[in-house]
Amino acid sequence: MNTSRYLVKENEKIDLSKFATAENNRPDEEELQKKLIPETVKKLKDLHLKLNAQEEKGILVVLQAMDAAGKDEAISYIFSNLNAQGLRTMTLGKPTETELAHDYLWRIHDGLPARGEIGILNRSHYEEVIAPRVHDLLKEEPIPDDVIGEDIWAVRFRQINDFERYLSENGFPVVKFFFNVSKEEQKKRLLTRMKDPNKNWEFSFSDVEERQHWDDYQQIFEDMLNHTSTEHAPWYVLPADDESYSRYIIAQVMVELLEEINPQFPEISGEDKEKLEEAIRLLENE
């Protein structure tokens, strides 16, 4: 797979409407489910185990999308296969009063990975350049008036880029996935949740309310992608109507990133090796 097809290149402006929400030129479903996805997830699992053992670098994964685009399912089908000890997941909702009393990046810190971990943000700091912009919420938040200028969103894009560069330069590369779901497919998935009693718990009335702002969201998503996809923290736009193939893309991108990091199991040497050999002898002679 050529994952660069889904990459938003730095300083190259995109038109989000020209990114497909489904992939026609892809392997058949049986090959994806029985061969490609399992093989790629196994590679990912093996590489993650080495990352976790080495404890030198961590990875921050950002998942961003409209409701019902497939973020939760991607976590379940891909990342849940990894060693839980080296995995951290945070789901962000509407900011609490405590969170609003801090800077807007403050609330994601508990979700950031330690060395050896993959941290997943299901929604993320990007919420702060999306929802407040759609609903004009900044005036309702306890932010000083002199901070809210006409260029507030450009300032926040720059701040987010600086923050992600900081993470990357300190050994925590960032990779971001935008689930590009069509309005029709989202409608289909929401109706499934609403009509199936076993899926009612997944539905929120706000999901339907937010659809009324669909065009605004698409414009803001495009702006976000164009201003915050960088070499150290790239965005990948997934054809999210195709859930299986989107999961395959995520797994493949993660494998490529980990292969670039090239984590290795730590080697025991010197005095520690002698202690290990002595411990082995003690156990064998019990």
C-alpha positions as CSV (number, residue, x, y, z in Angstrom):
1,M,0.0,0.0,0.0
2,N,1.1,3.5,-0.8
3,T,0.1,5.4,2.4
4,S,1.4,8.7,0.9
5,R,-1.9,8.8,-1.1
6,Y,-3.7,9.7,2.1
7,L,-1.1,12.1,3.5
8,V,-1.7,15.8,3.6
9,K,1.7,17.2,2.7
10,E,3.1,20.2,4.6
11,N,2.5,23.6,2.8
12,E,0.4,21.9,0.1
13,K,-3.1,23.2,0.3
14,I,-5.8,20.6,-0.2
15,D,-9.5,20.6,-1.1
16,L,-11.1,18.2,1.3
17,S,-14.0,17.5,-1.0
18,K,-11.6,16.0,-3.5
19,F,-10.5,13.3,-1.0
20,A,-12.6,10.2,-1.5
21,T,-14.7,9.0,1.4
22,A,-14.5,5.4,0.0
23,E,-11.7,3.5,-1.8
24,N,-12.6,1.7,-5.0
25,N,-9.1,0.5,-5.9
26,R,-8.5,-1.7,-2.9
27,P,-8.2,-5.4,-2.1
28,D,-11.4,-7.4,-1.7
29,E,-13.0,-7.7,1.7
30,E,-12.0,-11.3,2.3
31,E,-8.3,-10.6,1.7
32,L,-8.4,-7.5,4.0
33,Q,-10.1,-9.4,6.8
34,K,-8.3,-12.7,6.6
35,K,-4.8,-11.7,5.5
36,L,-3.8,-8.0,5.2
37,I,-5.2,-6.6,8.4
38,P,-4.2,-9.5,10.6
39,E,-0.7,-9.6,9.2
40,T,-0.2,-5.8,9.5
41,V,-1.7,-5.8,13.1
42,K,0.7,-8.6,14.0
43,K,3.7,-6.5,12.7
44,L,2.3,-3.6,14.7
45,K,2.0,-5.7,17.8
46,D,5.6,-7.0,17.6
47,L,7.0,-3.5,17.0
48,H,5.0,-2.0,19.8
49,L,6.3,-4.7,22.2
50,K,9.8,-3.6,21.3
51,L,8.9,0.1,21.8
52,N,7.5,-0.7,25.2
53,A,10.5,-2.8,26.2
54,Q,13.0,-0.2,25.0
55,E,11.3,2.8,26.7
56,E,13.1,5.4,24.7
57,K,10.4,6.9,22.5
58,G,6.6,7.2,22.7
59,I,4.0,7.9,20.0
60,L,1.0,10.2,20.1
61,V,-1.9,9.2,17.9
62,V,-4.7,11.6,17.2
63,L,-8.1,10.5,15.9
64,Q,-10.4,13.3,14.7
65,A,-13.7,13.2,12.9
66,M,-17.5,13.8,12.9
67,D,-19.6,11.5,15.0
68,A,-20.0,7.9,13.8
69,A,-17.0,8.1,11.5
70,G,-15.3,5.0,13.0
71,K,-12.8,6.3,15.6
72,D,-14.0,4.0,18.4
73,E,-14.0,1.0,16.1
74,A,-10.5,1.7,14.9
75,I,-9.3,1.6,18.6
76,S,-11.2,-1.7,19.1
77,Y,-10.1,-3.4,16.0
78,I,-6.5,-2.3,15.8
79,F,-5.1,-0.8,19.0
80,S,-6.8,-3.2,21.4
81,N,-4.5,-5.9,20.0
82,L,-1.5,-4.2,21.5
83,N,0.1,-4.8,24.8
84,A,-2.2,-2.9,27.3
85,Q,0.8,-2.0,29.5
86,G,2.2,0.1,26.7
87,L,-1.1,1.7,25.6
88,R,-2.9,4.8,26.9
89,T,-6.2,6.1,25.6
90,M,-8.1,9.3,26.3
91,T,-11.5,10.3,25.0
92,L,-12.2,14.0,25.1
93,G,-15.7,15.5,25.4
94,K,-17.0,18.9,26.2
95,P,-14.5,20.8,28.5
96,T,-15.4,20.8,32.2
97,E,-15.2,23.9,34.3
98,T,-11.9,22.8,35.7
99,E,-10.5,22.3,32.1
100,L,-11.8,25.7,31.0
101,A,-10.0,27.3,33.9
102,H,-6.7,26.3,32.3
103,D,-5.1,26.8,28.9
104,Y,-6.7,24.8,26.2
105,L,-3.9,22.3,25.8
106,W,-3.8,21.5,29.5
107,R,-6.5,18.9,29.5
108,I,-4.8,16.5,27.1
109,H,-1.6,16.0,29.2
110,D,-3.0,13.0,31.0
111,G,-3.4,11.3,27.6
112,L,0.1,11.9,26.5
113,P,2.3,8.8,26.2
114,A,5.3,8.0,28.4
115,R,8.4,6.6,26.8
116,G,7.6,3.1,25.5
117,E,3.9,3.9,25.1
118,I,1.5,4.7,22.3
119,G,-1.0,7.3,23.5
120,I,-4.3,7.6,21.6
121,L,-6.5,10.8,21.7
122,N,-10.0,9.9,20.7
123,R,-10.8,13.5,19.8
124,S,-8.0,15.8,20.8
125,H,-6.7,19.3,21.3
126,Y,-8.0,20.0,17.8
127,E,-11.5,20.2,19.3
128,E,-10.4,23.7,20.4
129,V,-10.1,24.9,16.8
130,I,-13.3,23.2,15.7
131,A,-16.3,23.3,18.0
132,P,-15.7,26.8,19.4
133,R,-15.4,28.1,15.9
134,V,-18.6,26.4,14.6
135,H,-20.6,27.6,17.6
136,D,-18.8,30.8,18.4
137,L,-18.1,29.6,22.0
138,L,-15.0,31.6,22.8
139,K,-16.9,34.6,24.1
140,E,-18.6,32.2,26.7
141,E,-15.3,30.9,28.0
142,P,-13.2,32.6,30.7
143,I,-10.6,33.8,28.2
144,P,-9.2,37.4,28.4
145,D,-10.7,39.6,25.7
146,D,-7.2,40.7,24.5
147,V,-6.5,37.0,23.7
148,I,-9.5,36.7,21.4
149,G,-8.5,38.5,18.2
150,E,-9.5,38.1,14.6
151,D,-6.4,35.9,14.1
152,I,-7.2,33.6,17.1
153,W,-7.5,30.5,14.9
154,A,-4.2,31.2,13.1
155,V,-2.6,31.7,16.5
156,R,-3.9,28.4,17.8
157,F,-2.8,26.6,14.7
158,R,0.7,27.9,15.2
159,Q,0.6,27.0,18.9
160,I,-0.5,23.5,18.2
161,N,2.2,23.1,15.6
162,D,4.8,24.4,18.1
163,F,3.5,22.0,20.7
164,E,3.6,19.0,18.4
165,R,7.1,19.9,17.2
166,Y,8.1,20.1,20.9
167,L,6.8,16.6,21.5
168,S,8.5,15.2,18.4
169,E,11.8,16.8,19.2
170,N,11.7,15.2,22.7
171,G,11.2,11.7,21.4
172,F,7.4,11.6,21.0
173,P,6.5,11.6,17.3
174,V,2.9,12.5,16.5
175,V,0.7,11.0,13.8
176,K,-2.9,12.1,13.1
177,F,-5.8,10.5,11.3
178,F,-8.9,12.3,10.0
179,F,-11.8,10.1,9.3
180,N,-13.3,11.6,6.1
181,V,-16.9,10.2,6.3
182,S,-19.6,11.3,3.8
183,K,-22.8,12.9,5.1
184,E,-24.9,10.0,3.6
185,E,-22.8,7.3,5.3
186,Q,-23.0,9.2,8.6
187,K,-26.7,9.3,8.3
188,K,-26.9,5.6,7.7
189,R,-24.7,4.8,10.8
190,L,-26.6,7.2,13.0
191,L,-30.0,5.6,12.0
192,T,-28.5,2.1,12.7
193,R,-27.6,3.3,16.2
194,M,-31.1,4.9,16.7
195,K,-33.1,1.9,15.5
196,D,-31.1,-0.9,17.0
197,P,-31.9,-1.2,20.8
198,N,-28.5,-2.8,21.3
199,K,-26.8,0.2,19.8
200,N,-29.0,3.0,21.4
201,W,-26.3,3.6,24.0
202,E,-23.9,4.7,21.2
203,F,-26.3,7.5,20.1
204,S,-26.4,11.0,21.3
205,F,-29.1,13.6,20.3
206,S,-26.2,16.1,19.8
207,D,-25.0,13.9,16.9
208,V,-28.1,14.9,14.9
209,E,-27.9,18.5,16.0
210,E,-24.3,18.8,14.8
211,R,-25.3,17.5,11.3
212,Q,-27.1,20.8,10.9
213,H,-23.6,22.4,10.8
214,W,-22.1,19.9,8.4
215,D,-20.8,22.4,5.8
216,D,-19.2,24.6,8.5
217,Y,-17.5,21.5,9.9
218,Q,-16.1,20.5,6.5
219,Q,-14.7,24.0,5.9
220,I,-13.1,24.1,9.3
221,F,-11.7,20.5,8.9
222,E,-10.1,21.6,5.6
223,D,-8.6,24.7,7.2
224,M,-7.3,22.5,10.1
225,L,-5.6,20.0,7.8
226,N,-4.1,22.7,5.6
227,H,-2.5,24.5,8.6
228,T,-1.5,21.7,10.9
229,S,-0.2,18.8,8.7
230,T,3.6,19.0,9.2
231,E,6.6,16.8,8.7
232,H,6.8,16.1,12.4
233,A,3.1,15.6,12.9
234,P,1.4,14.7,9.6
235,W,-2.3,14.2,8.9
236,Y,-3.7,11.2,7.0
237,V,-7.2,11.5,5.5
238,L,-9.0,8.2,5.7
239,P,-11.8,7.1,3.3
240,A,-13.9,6.5,6.3
241,D,-17.0,5.2,4.5
242,D,-14.9,2.1,4.0
243,E,-14.3,1.0,7.6
244,S,-12.1,-2.1,6.9
245,Y,-9.8,-0.3,4.5
246,S,-9.5,2.7,6.8
247,R,-8.3,0.4,9.6
248,Y,-5.8,-1.2,7.3
249,I,-4.4,2.3,6.4
250,I,-4.1,3.2,10.1
251,A,-2.3,-0.1,10.9
252,Q,0.1,0.3,7.9
253,V,0.9,3.9,8.8
254,M,1.7,2.9,12.4
255,V,3.9,0.0,11.2
256,E,5.8,2.4,8.9
257,L,6.3,4.9,11.7
258,L,7.5,2.2,14.1
259,E,9.9,0.7,11.5
260,E,11.4,4.2,11.1
261,I,11.9,4.4,14.9
262,N,13.3,0.9,14.8
263,P,12.9,-0.1,18.5
264,Q,14.9,-3.0,19.8
265,F,14.7,-5.2,22.8
266,P,17.2,-4.1,25.5
267,E,20.3,-6.3,25.7
268,I,21.6,-7.4,29.1
269,S,25.4,-7.1,29.4
270,G,28.2,-6.8,31.9
271,E,27.3,-7.2,35.6
272,D,23.6,-7.6,34.9
273,K,24.3,-10.5,32.5
274,E,26.4,-12.2,35.2
275,K,23.5,-11.8,37.7
276,L,21.1,-13.2,35.2
277,E,23.2,-16.3,34.6
278,E,23.5,-16.8,38.4
279,A,19.8,-16.5,38.8
280,I,19.2,-19.1,36.0
281,R,21.6,-21.5,37.8
282,L,19.8,-21.0,41.1
283,L,16.4,-21.8,39.6
284,E,17.7,-24.8,37.6
285,N,19.3,-26.3,40.7
286,E,16.2,-26.0,42.9
